C-alpha cells in the first residue's frame, strides 16, 4: 500500500450489482398475507381481526410493485412467512459474504481492476449476519485479497454513503488508494412478513462501489466533489435484534404480536414527516457549501424507500417536480433495499450522462441518518 503524505483526489471508478433471481409480485405477497390473516383470525376469535392487505394499498403507500429475494418459497407460504436459509458450516462462505463478493466482482470487472490493487474492503449494511468475524474480512479473503484490511459498518439505510465518505477519507489521507465499499442487504431476514403495514417494504440485493485515487482510475469515472453525513437520534425506525436478546430471559418473540421489535419496526408517518425536511435541507446546505444549487444537478440518485419521500425531497432541492430522468426510480421493481437503493439507481442510470454532468447520491434512514455524495462525470 503506497502512502502519500497529502493523499489523493477520490473518485468512484465503478459500481457492481448482484440481483437475486427470485421475484415476489405484490399480488403474490398480498395473497400470502391474506391467507395468513384468515388463519390468524379463525384461530384467534377474541383478538382484533387482522385487516387484509391489497395490491392497491401497497402501491399507493410505497410505489413498490415487486421485489427480489434470495428464496421466495418460504416467504409466500402462509404457514411459514419468513425466509428459510439453511445454516452453513464454518468452512463455507456466509450468505451475506457470498452476495457481497458477487457485487464486488462486478465492480472490479467494470473498472478493469485486479483485486491485488485493492487496499481495503468496507462491508456497510443495515444488518450483519453475525457479530464476528467481520463479513468484510470474509469478503476480502474470498476475493483473494492477500493484504490490506476490512471491517463492517452499520448506519442502517445510510450505510453506503457513510462507506463512500469513509473510503474517500482514506484516499484523501493517503491510507489507501483503492477501496471496495460493499452493501449486501438480505432485508428479507429482518422484515416481519406478517405485518400488514410493512410486509411489502423490503427486497434483497447487493451492491459495491469502487472508490479510488483519481490517478489510478479508469478514463471514465466520477469525481467525488464532496461528501456530507448527518445523524440525529430517533426511535421511529428500530430493529432490536442482537446478541444480548438472550440475556432478557423472555424466550422467542411472537411475530404476530403488536410489536415484534426483534425485526424491522417503524412509525411510518412520523418518519415521512421528519426525514423529508431534514434531508432536503441537508442537501441544499451541502450543495451551497460546494458552490452548487439545484439548477446544477443533472440527476439525483435518491434512497429508494418511498416514492412520495423522493418526490418531495427532489422538489425541495430542484425547485420543481423531478422527472424520471432527473430522479430515476428502481423502487418499483427492487422495493426498499436499505443501503443499496441509491447505489442501484446510480448503477443503472448513470451511463447516459455527459462529461461534466453533476449528480447526487443520497441515502437516509434509521438513526436518523443521512448521507450525500456530490459527483461529477469524467470521461
N, C-alpha and C positions, 0 to 999 in steps of 0.2 A: 504494500500500500504506500503510494507516494505521498509525502507530507508537503504541504505548501503553506508557507507562513501566512500568506494573505488569502489563501483559498481561491476558489474559482466561482464563476457565474453558473448557477444551477439551471438546468433545463429539463424538460420532460422529453426523453428520447423516444419513448414508445409506451403503449399500454397493451395489456393482454386480457383475454376474457375466456372463462370456461362457463358454458351454459349447460346445465343438466338436460337430458333428453326427455324426461317425463314432464308433461304439461297437465295441469288441472284447470279446466274451464270453470267459469262461475256457475254454469248450470250443474256441473258435476259436484262442485263444492256445496251448493245450496241443497241439492237432492240428498247428499250425505248428511248435512246438518239437520235438515227437516226430518229425515228418518230417525236420527238420534233424538230429536225433540219429541217425536211421537212416543218413542220408547221411554224416555225420561218422564214424560207427563203421565203415561199409563202406569209407570212404576211408583210415581210419587203424587198420588191424587190430592194429598193435603198441601203440597207445595204450590207456590205460584207457578203456573204453567209457563214453559219456555215459548217465546214467540218465534214464529217461522222467520227464516231469512228468505231473501229473494234476489234474483239477478238484478232487478231494478234498484233495490235498496243498496246493493254492493256498488254498482256502477255510479249511482248518484252520490254516495258517501265518499267514494275514493277515486273514481275514474279507472279502476282496475277491471280488466276483462278476463285475465288468465294469469297463471304463474307457473314457473318452472320449479320442480322439486327433484331431489335425488332419487326418491322412490315414493310413488303416489299410492300404492296399493293399500297399505295400512291406514293412510291418512283419510281416504274416502270410504273406508269400511266403517259403517256406523257402530260396529261392535268394538272398534279399536280407536279410531280418530286421533292417532298420533303416529309419527314415523316409527319405523322399525329398522334400525341399522344394527346388524349383529356386532357384538363386541369383538374387537380384533386382538390377536395376540401381540405381546410387546415387541416382537421382532418384525411386525408388519407395520407399514406406514399408516398413520391415523387418517381418518376420513377427511378432516379439515386440511391436513397437510397435503393429501392427495389432490384435492381440487385446487389448492393453492399452487402446487407445483405445476399443474396444467396451465394455469393462468400465467405463471412466471415464464414458462417455456414459450408461450405465445408471445409475450412481450419481448423476450430475448431474441426470438426469431425475427420479429418485425424490425428490430433495431440492428440486426446482423451482429449481435453481441455474443461473445463467448462467456460462459459462466465464470471462467477464470479471471475475467476483468472486473467482476463484481466484488465490492468490498463489504457489503452489509445487506442483510435481509430483515425488514421490519414487518412482522405479521400484525396488522391492525384490523381488528374486527370487533363486533358487538358482543360476542360470547365466545369464550375459549373452550375447547373440548376438554381440557384438563388444566390443572394448576401448573404442572411441570412434568417433564422438561418442556421448554417453550416450543410451540409449533414452529416458530421462525427457525430455530436451530435444527429441527427435524427437516424442514423445507430446504434449508441450506445444505444439509447432508445429502438429501435425496437428489438435489440438483448437481451434486458433485463438486460443491464449492469447498475447497480444502483450506481456505484461510478466511480472515475477516471475522465477522460476528453477526449475531442475530438476536432479536428479542421480540416479545409480544407486547402490544399496547392496546388499550381499550378506552375509547371515548365514545362508545355506542355508535350511533349513525354518523358521527363526525370523524370516525377513526381514520378514514382515508386521507382527508385533508390535513388532519393533525400529523399523519405519517409523512405526507408530502413536505410539510414545513420542517419536520424533524430531519428528513433526508436532505432537504435544501440547506439546512443549517450545517449539517456535517460537511457538505461540499464547500459552502462558504468558508468554513473554518479550516478546511484542509484535512479533516479527519477521515474523509472518504472521497472517492472520485466517481463511484458508481454504486447506487443503492436501489435495491428492489423493495418496493412497498407492496405488500400483497394482502388482499382482503377476502379471505374465504368466509362466506356467510351462509351457514346452514341454519337459516332462521326457522325452518320447519321444526327444529328441535325445541325452540323456546316460545313457540306460538301455541296458545290454547285453542285448538280447533273446535272445542265445544262452546266457545264464547261467541254469541251472535254478533257482538259489536266489534270483534277483532278477527274473527276466524278467516277472513278474506285478505288480510293485510299483506302478509309476507310471502316471499319466494326465496329459493336457494340459488346461489351463483358464486363465482369467484372472479375477482379482478386483480390486476397487477399494474403497477406504474414503475417504469424505469427512470429514475431521476439521476442525472449525470452532470459532470462538468462539461461546459459548453465545448471546450476544445477537443473532446473525445466523442461527442455526439454525432449521429448521422447527419447528413446535409439537411434533411428535413426534420425539424424538431420544434419544440415550443419553449421559448424563453420564459422563465418564471419572473414576472415583473415584481411581484410582491405577494406575501402570504400574511394572513392575519387569523388569529384564533381567539375565541371567546368562550368562557364558561360562566354559568350563573345557576346556582342550585335550585332545583325544583323536584318535588315529589310526584309530578304529574305523569312521568313515564318511569316505570320501575321494572326490575327483574331481580328478585331477592334470592335466587338460587345460588348456593355457594357451599364451600366445604364445611362451614360452621353450622349448616342446617341440622346436621345430626345431633349437634350439641343442644338443640332446643328440646329434645325429648318428646316430640309430638307425633312422630311417625310420619307416614306419607300424607300428602295433601290431596284431598278430593278435588279433582278438576271440575266437578260440577258445582262446586261451592261458589258463593258470591264473590269471593276474592281469592283466586289462586295465585298468590304473589310469588310463587317459585317459577312462574312463567312470565311472559310479557303482559303487563297491565298498564293501561293509560287512562287518563281523563282527557279524552279526545278533544272536546270543545274548548277546555282550558288551554290545551297545548296549541290549538289553532290560534286562539285569541292572543296568546302571549308570545309565541315564537315568530309569527309573521312580522310584526313591527320590529322586534329585536333584530331579526336577520336583515330586513330591508334597510334599517338604519345602519347596521354594521357594514353592509356592502357599500352604501353611499359614502360613509366616512372613510372606508378603506380606499375607494376609488379617488376621492378628493386628495387623500394623502399622497397618491401617485400621480396627481395632476390629471386625473381622468374623470369622466362623468358618464351617465347612461348613454349619451349620444356616441361615445367612443366604442361602445360594446357591439361587436358583430354578433356574438352569440353567448347565451348563458346556459351552462350545464348544471342545472339545479338538482338538489337531492330529490329522489323520486319517492316521495311518501304520499302525496295527496295533490291532485290536480288543482284544487282550489287554493291551497297554500302557494303553489308555484305561480299561479296566475296573479295573485295579489302581490307577491314579492317582486315578480318581474315588472309588474305595472308600476310599483313604487320606484324601482330603480330606473326603468326606461322612460317613465313618464307617459306611457301608453300601454294598451293591452298588447302583450307579446304575441307574435305569430309563432306557428310551429317551427319556422325556420330560425327565429330568434331564440326560442326556448324549447328545444326538442324534448319529446316525451318518450320514455321507454317503459313507464309505469304501467301502461295498459297491457303489455304482454309479459313483463317481468315482475309486476307488483312491487312492493317495497322490499328492496334487498339491502336495507340498512346502509352500511358504509359504502357499499359497492355501487349504489344507484347513480350518483353523479358521474362516476367513472365509466359506467356502462354508456350513459348518454354521451360523454366525451368520446369514448372509444368508437361508437357507432356513427357519430355525427361531427367529425372534425375535418375529414379529408377534403371537403369541398371548399374550405376556407382558403383565402389567398394569403401570400406572404405579406406580413404587416398587420393582418387582422388581429384584433384583440378580443379575447374571450374570458369568461369567468367560470371557474369550477367552484361550486359552493355546496356545502352539506350542513345539516343541522339536525338535532335530535336530543335524546335524553341527556340530562345533565342539569339544566340545558347546556348544550354545546353547539358551537357553530364554527365553521372554518371557511375562509375564502382564499382562492388562489387565482390571481390575475395572470394570464399568459398571452404571449404574442407569437404568432406563427412565423417561423423562419424556414425558408425553402430555397 
